[in-house]
Amino acid sequence: MTDNNFSTLSLPDNHFLAYHKFTPATTDSEKNHPTVVFFGGFKSDMQGSKALFLESFCTNNNIPFLRFDYLGHGQSSGDFTDFTLGDWLKNCLSAIDELTQGKILIVGSSMGGWLMLLCALKRPERISSLLGIASAPDFTEDLMWNMLTEKEKNILQTEGIYTLPLDCHSVNQEDYEPYTITHNLITEARNHMLLKDKISINCPIHLLHGINDEDVPYQTSLKISELVESQNVTITLQKNGDHRMSSQESLQLLQTTLENILQM
């Protein structure tokens, strides 16, 4: 879906982030909701079904909302293969710092769930709570690099770039088409691994995961709950949920969870 009606946030090197932001004309002082910020998945964009569903929910309920595209994704500038997880983390922090005020509630889908956790470590004072959907921390190592054959690893190391085959689609691609990864993506992401040690996050965390997720195992959400310092962690497993969690049933679960977090 082409979207030409977006705002832009200027970044260094003549790059920009494309975004949509909803700010209520008036606020209900009794409710004073945090801004809901959506972090999309690997190679997905802010036009995805979950992002649009959340925006509709927030606008209908007078809740501030932000969705945006990472560099190399969607309407933002740059080529996908030029960027790494560290770049997308900087994008998330820029969006938080420049486009929101006060407390925020991050909803992170797949790779966005990884970035959500990293942002909570970088901006703990800004976080009201976190809501992960099929969260995929460390996926570049556990679900990409470790799944490649030795021949594929050699190609990636030698040539610096490799196009994954059609049936290798672990991490939230909307259309499950072949896609290209870089050696830089794999190696730089090793600076951001989370699942090897305790995670110093203490805010409330809600994790949704489909048991039928064939891309990111639901045990990843269980692992997150074990490692975070927060004692306020809720996991909801949807028996028939897949990785995208975009069915009507999954979106209703997302809405109910968000309503409970916001105590509407």
N, C-alpha and C positions, 0 to 999 in steps of 0.2 A: 504494500500500500504506500503510495507516494504522499508525502505530507510537506506542503510548502508553507504552512502557516505555523512556523515555530520561531522562537526567540533564540538568540545566540549569546554565549558567554565567551569573550575573547580570552585566549590563552597565549603563552609565549610561542615563538616560531611561527607566527601567523596562523595558528590553529584556532579552532573554535568548537565549543560544545553546543549542540542543538538541544533545546529543552522546551518543555511546556510547564507552566506554573499556574496554579490556581490559588489566589489569595481572596478569602471572603471579604466582601464589601464591608460587612459588620461582623464583629465577633461577639459571641455569647460569653461574657466574663465568668459565668458560672461553670462553663465547660472548658474553655481555654485549651483546646486540643493541641497537641504537638503537630508539627508539620509531618505528614506522611511522605516519605521519600522512597521512590522505587528504584532498585538496582536490578537491571536486567541480566540475562545470562550471556554466555559465550556465543558471539556471533548473532545474538538476537538484538532487538531494538525496542524503542519506546512506543512502537506501534503494535506491540504484541497484545494478545487478548487480556493477559493479567494486568498489564499497565493501564489499558483503557478501562478495564472493569474497575480497577481501584480509583481511577480518576473520576469515573461516573459516580461511584459510591461517595467519594469525598465531596464532590461538588454538590451532590444532592443533600449532603448532611452538613454543609458549611464548614468543612474541615480543610485547612490548607494542604496543598499537595504539589509534589514536584516529580516529574519524570524527565529523563534525559538520555542521550546516547553517548557512549564512550567514544573516544577517538577511534576512527577506523570502523565504526559501527553506524548503521542508519544514516541520519542526516548530518552527523558531525563530520568534521574534516579529516583527511588523512586516509591512508591505505591500511587495511587490517594488519598486514604482515609487517608493518613498520613498528608495531607497538607490542608491549608486554604487560603482564599483570601489574607491575609497578607503575606503568603509565596510567593504567585504568584506575588504580588506587588514587593516584594524584588527581585524576578527573573527578572521582567521587568526593575527595576532600575539597576540591575547588568548588564543586556544586554545593556542598554543605556550607562552606565558609562564605561564599559569595551570593548564594541564592536563597538561603534560609536564615531565620533568626530564632533564637530561643531553643527549646527542646525539639528534638526530632524523633520520629519512629521510623526506623528503616525497615522496609520490606525487601528482602534479597532473594532472588530466584537463581538457583543453581550457582554459577560463578558469582552472581550477585550476593549469594549467601556467604561466600568466602570474603568478598570485598566488604560486606556488612560487618563481619567480625573484625577485620583489619581496621575499619574506620572506628569501631567501638574502642579499640585499643589506642587509636590515635587521638580521638576526640571524646573521651569518656564523659566529660562534663556536659556534652551536648545531647547525649543519648537518653531518651525516655525509656525505650524498650526496643527489642529486635524481634522481627518476624521472618523466619527463614522458610523458604519453599524449596524442598529438594536441595538443600544447601550442599555445596560441593567444594569445601576447602581441600587443598592439596591435589585437585583433580589432574593437574598437568603431570604430576609424578605418578600418582596411583592409578589413574584411569587413562593416561596417554602413554607416557614414557615406559612404564612397566608393562604395558600391553603390546608394545611394538616388538617385532621380531628383531633378532640381531642384525639382519640385513637392512631392515628399515631404520634401525638406530644408526647404522653405519652411513646410510644415505643422508640422514638428517645431520649427522656430525660432519660429514665431508662436504656436502653441498649447502648446508645451512638452512635448507628448506625441504619440505616433503609434503606431498598431497596424500592425505589419508584415503584409503579405499572407501567405497560406498557403504560397506557394512560396518565401518568403524565410526560410530557416531555417539560417543559417550560425552556428553556435557551440553545438553540443551541447544541443539540446533533445530530451528523451527521446521525446516523442510528435510532434514536428514540427507543432505547432499554431500558429495565429496568436498573436503575443504583442506586448505593448506595451513600448515603450522611451521614455525621457524625454530631453529635450535635456540635462538635467543629467548623465545617464549618459555621454553622448557628450563633453561639454565637460570634465567632471571627470576622465575617463579620460586626457585629454591630459597630465595631470600625471604619468602613470605609464608613458609610452611607453618601450620598450626597444630597438626594432630600428633606431634611427637612429644608434647609436654603440656603442662598446665597452661590454661589460657586465662589471663588476668582480666576477665570481664565480669562485672558484678551486677549489671542491670537485669531486669526481667527479660527472659528469652522464651519465645514460642517457636517451635519447629514443627512444620508440616511435612510429611513425606509419604509418598505412595509405596505400598508394599510391592506393587507391580512395576516399580521403577527399574528399567533394564539398563539405565545409563549410570546412575549414581545409587548405589545400594542404600537402603533405608538405615542400615547399620551405621552409616556415616553420621546421621543425626544423633543416634545413640552415643556415638563416640564424642561428638561435640558436647553433649550433656554431661558426660563423665569428666571432661577436661576443663570446662569453664568453672571459674570460682563461684559464680552465682549459684545460690541455692533456690532461686526462683526460675526454674526451667520446666516448661511443659512441652511434651512431645505428643503429637496426634498423628497416628498412622492411618492412612486411608487404604482399606484393603484392596479396592479396585483402582487405586490411583496410579497413574503412570508418571513419567518424569516431568512432563509438561504441566500437569495439574491444571489443565485448562478446560476440562469438561464442566458442564453446568453444575454437577454435584461438587466438583473440586472448588469451583469459584464460590459456591454457596458456603462451603467450609471455610474458605478464605475470609469471606465477609463476616461470618459468625465469629471467627477467631478475632478479627480486627475489632468488631463491635465489643467483644468481651474485654479486649485490651483497653479500649477507649472508655469502657463502662458507660455505654450510651443508654 
